Amino acid sequence: MDLFHELSPAAQKSLLEGPAMPPPSGVVSNFSNPAKPYAPGWVIMIMCSILSTVAVVLRMYSKIVCAKRVAIEDYLAIAAIGLYGALQYFVMSFAIYPGYFVHTWDVRLKAVSGIFFKLTFSSTIYRIITMLLKATILLDLRRIFSPRGQRNAFFWTCEILLWTNVLWTIVITFLSVFGCQPRERLWNPLLPEKCMDIDALNVASGTINLAIDLCIFLLPQRVIWRLKLSKRKKFGVSATFAIAIFACIAAAFRLAYAIPFVSNGDVFYNSAYTYLWVQVEATSGFLITGIPALPKIVKNSPALNKFFSRFRNWSGWSVDRIKTESARGLPSWYKPETRRNPRREPGWSDVETTGNQSVAEMIVGSVRHNGHERYKTGACFYDEGAHGISQAHLRGNDDHGGV
């Protein structure tokens, strides 16, 4: 296409009215009615929009109404859902024209720049959304499993992942946006080409994105499975954070379709798969940030409390018992264990047993008081909002009257 502007006006017009890429041998381009109705694509788009919005509403309700405290990660979640609305606009626009799973040779060349504009800007918006969601999740995990004042391995792992995520997104976005001269060449293939290998950048971005998703999925599991809980309850707590596996699956499929996107040239057809998996991955991120707020909302809502009081949850605990245990400063999933000889658990260097408290009661760390270590008992009931196992009730076992 570099020589397009050197052609005569008649030749240019003929080329613009032709297919965006040559069709395969024996195939005739269908410009009049290329798109077939694809209801699942619309269903996925609508459901992902609803679930993502509900997840953020749950999170913010828990933080503003229940905990009455908003942290920086909550503002990141709000920014992410705002950008997600912009992303869904581009997805809907693509679904209308050219439509899901339309081959590139069924689109006229003159329409290509408008479609590429949607793909280019939606890709940039998506990178920023995932950066914000990963930052939100990592800050939540750090708040939960690395109490204030502690700089343990979990804390530094979260920090490394957080800044890798932020810096990599900034670099890849900058290269993608300014990788062509003139910049319009990003979405107008008819201009002379002077670009970086944007397709290779997209594959590299997808690879790093998948790696960070896997780390976020695995990061809390080691800590959870070291808690002194029954296996059944460990499965329950682990499942709260295991929603991240859906983000990993979606990221893997998105990367898998990014490779043929580069190799076979049928850009619009492969973009349909990319858009579908992008929505699933982003929605999984929103659910990770929002679903853990639900227990706190139920606990503080009389109507929901009344409804759930008629049923037992999967572990056999009633809502009334959950409320009682939470008021005592215990996690809703905690089951006391009798130990005659409390001992230090490996991997909990700053948390020991003291008095009648066990390691599971002391997920949040210790503070120094009058020259010796004192330990807090944290109620793990999302008191600081979505995803936040917090220090709802702090109790001291000595004569100093708490901290």
Summary of the structure (lengths in Angstrom):
residues: 403
radius of gyration: 26.1
end to end distance: 70.9
largest distance: 93.1
contacts: 1269
relative contact order: 0.12
helix: 61%
strand: 3%
